[in-house]
């Protein structure tokens, strides 16, 4: 009984720790124009929705080319958008170790996590 309870507590703490890591690995950005949200990093992937101009998104990662980033809009599905339509949120955090970098609306942009 004691071991079962201890294991349950350990699972809960691990889940909380992993949730914190996932949250810390995203960076806030703003979309500059209404764009198509795609199922993968490129125009050859299907369109799964739209993200509207001035909408804030969480950037979770970018493709190696730095031209496509995976985003999580506040509403709707997550997907990929062309990074040239992303910009820094005014007053956002300064980029540091582990920042997400891409070719954005104003050239090369790095967002703090």
C-alpha angles and dihedrals in degrees: 000000000000093000092049091053092045090051091050091052091048091052091051092050092047091050091050091049093050091048089054091051092051091050093049093052096063126083129204121242138162126234112235099200135016104273140179117259110221135199092236143013102286146043090264089070120087123264111250100175147318135273114207129227115274092016115140117232137179112240108212100176144335132227118257090256088060087223098104129044132190110234138185112211118205089248129031135009128339119241146132129298133179107268094224086078094058127089138174117274108245110254090019125152121282113254116255139159111337095020121162110242130189144148100274141172092291100037123270110007130185120194123201117238 
